[in-house]
Amino acid sequence: MGKVFVIGIGPGEENYMAPAAKEGIISSDVIIGYKTYIDLIRPFTEGKKVIDSGMKKEIERCNLAVDLAEEGATVALVSSGDPGIYGMAGALLEVKHERKSPIEVEVIPGVTAVSAAAAVLGAPLMHDFAVISLSDLLTDWEVIKKRLALAGEGDFVIALYNPKSKGRVTQIEEARNILLQHRKSTTPVGIVRNARRQGEEMVITTLEEMLTHPIDMFTMVIIGNSNTLVQDGKMVTPRGYHL
């Protein structure tokens, strides 16, 4: 009986990949993942069987990983960021349970998109924060709007995953309008594209002006709380230490 490593490759740059992630990939017979993520780890896949596929094939990849592991292979199922945060870990474990498969599964964490983006911006997540995906492919939009409103009311710093795609252009506008009901228009907002990978771009703006900047699926948007500041070009949410 084989094993599946569910591996978070972090942002994609080797320097930001955990040693355990590299070891898991190198020790595997087969590498499975979304094509874009596979391309980020090509240097580690030499001599391996590589199986890549497109978006919306997550369950198919999980079933394939279980099939191969049941045949005795060691499989690396890769995710960007951390596999347990909007990644492949949950889906793989659900498939394993549904199939009553006896294979071994090991989840290897990675640097998340939100932590990578926060590091680019400075220290916006120093206090309580909420992470919300604006993708309504798997979650009803009314539920997402409720979560945005409650996080805004609770004065959480809010990090938005999947903020805008070619097919979803209004959700980010609605999200901004919901949050304007709960915090000032001058609230700092950090927008980071390709955090800690090639092509990195960053801007610090305001809740009022955030939609004037490019936002897409490679972008993380971090919206400050009522205490978040911009100091020396960095976005900082004070923890409350007495200086």
ChimeraX attribute file (.defattr): number of C-alpha atoms within 10 A of each C-alpha:
attribute: neighborCount
match mode: 1-to-1
recipient: residues
	/A:1	13
	/A:2	18
	/A:3	22
	/A:4	26
	/A:5	23
	/A:6	31
	/A:7	31
	/A:8	30
	/A:9	31
	/A:10	29
	/A:11	28
	/A:12	25
	/A:13	14
	/A:14	16
	/A:15	11
	/A:16	16
	/A:17	21
	/A:18	18
	/A:19	13
	/A:20	15
	/A:21	22
	/A:22	17
	/A:23	11
	/A:24	24
	/A:25	24
	/A:26	17
	/A:27	15
	/A:28	19
	/A:29	19
	/A:30	22
	/A:31	25
	/A:32	22
	/A:33	26
	/A:34	20
	/A:35	14
	/A:36	15
	/A:37	19
	/A:38	24
	/A:39	13
	/A:40	16
	/A:41	19
	/A:42	10
	/A:43	9
	/A:44	16
	/A:45	17
	/A:46	10
	/A:47	9
	/A:48	14
	/A:49	12
	/A:50	17
	/A:51	16
	/A:52	15
	/A:53	15
	/A:54	11
	/A:55	9
	/A:56	10
	/A:57	12
	/A:58	17
	/A:59	14
	/A:60	12
	/A:61	23
	/A:62	24
	/A:63	16
	/A:64	16
	/A:65	30
	/A:66	28
	/A:67	17
	/A:68	19
	/A:69	24
	/A:70	18
	/A:71	13
	/A:72	14
	/A:73	18
	/A:74	26
	/A:75	28
	/A:76	27
	/A:77	30
	/A:78	29
	/A:79	28
	/A:80	26
	/A:81	26
	/A:82	25
	/A:83	25
	/A:84	19
	/A:85	18
	/A:86	15
	/A:87	19
	/A:88	24
	/A:89	25
	/A:90	16
	/A:91	18
	/A:92	24
	/A:93	17
	/A:94	13
	/A:95	17
	/A:96	20
	/A:97	11
	/A:98	9
	/A:99	11
	/A:100	9
	/A:101	15
	/A:102	14
	/A:103	18
	/A:104	15
	/A:105	19
	/A:106	13
	/A:107	22
	/A:108	21
	/A:109	22
	/A:110	25
	/A:111	20
	/A:112	22
	/A:113	25
	/A:114	24
	/A:115	19
	/A:116	20
	/A:117	28
	/A:118	25
	/A:119	16
	/A:120	22
	/A:121	24
	/A:122	18
	/A:123	20
	/A:124	32
	/A:125	27
	/A:126	15
	/A:127	16
	/A:128	14
	/A:129	19
	/A:130	18
	/A:131	17
	/A:132	17
	/A:133	14
	/A:134	22
	/A:135	20
	/A:136	14
	/A:137	8
	/A:138	6
	/A:139	11
	/A:140	11
	/A:141	14
	/A:142	10
	/A:143	11
	/A:144	18
	/A:145	18
	/A:146	12
	/A:147	15
	/A:148	25
	/A:149	19
	/A:150	15
	/A:151	20
	/A:152	23
	/A:153	14
	/A:154	14
	/A:155	19
	/A:156	20
	/A:157	24
	/A:158	23
	/A:159	26
	/A:160	22
	/A:161	21
	/A:162	20
	/A:163	24
	/A:164	22
	/A:165	16
	/A:166	7
	/A:167	6
	/A:168	15
	/A:169	13
	/A:170	11
	/A:171	19
	/A:172	22
	/A:173	13
	/A:174	13
	/A:175	17
	/A:176	18
	/A:177	15
	/A:178	18
	/A:179	23
	/A:180	17
	/A:181	12
	/A:182	17
	/A:183	16
	/A:184	14
	/A:185	16
	/A:186	14
	/A:187	21
	/A:188	26
	/A:189	28
	/A:190	26
	/A:191	26
	/A:192	26
	/A:193	23
	/A:194	19
	/A:195	28
	/A:196	21
	/A:197	17
	/A:198	11
	/A:199	8
	/A:200	14
	/A:201	15
	/A:202	16
	/A:203	17
	/A:204	21
	/A:205	20
	/A:206	18
	/A:207	22
	/A:208	16
	/A:209	15
	/A:210	22
	/A:211	13
	/A:212	8
	/A:213	10
	/A:214	12
	/A:215	20
	/A:216	17
	/A:217	15
	/A:218	16
	/A:219	24
	/A:220	27
	/A:221	25
	/A:222	28
	/A:223	30
	/A:224	29
	/A:225	27
	/A:226	17
	/A:227	15
	/A:228	22
	/A:229	19
	/A:230	20
	/A:231	9
	/A:232	8
	/A:233	11
	/A:234	17
	/A:235	26
	/A:236	22
	/A:237	22
	/A:238	15
	/A:239	14
	/A:240	9
	/A:241	5
	/A:242	4
	/A:243	3
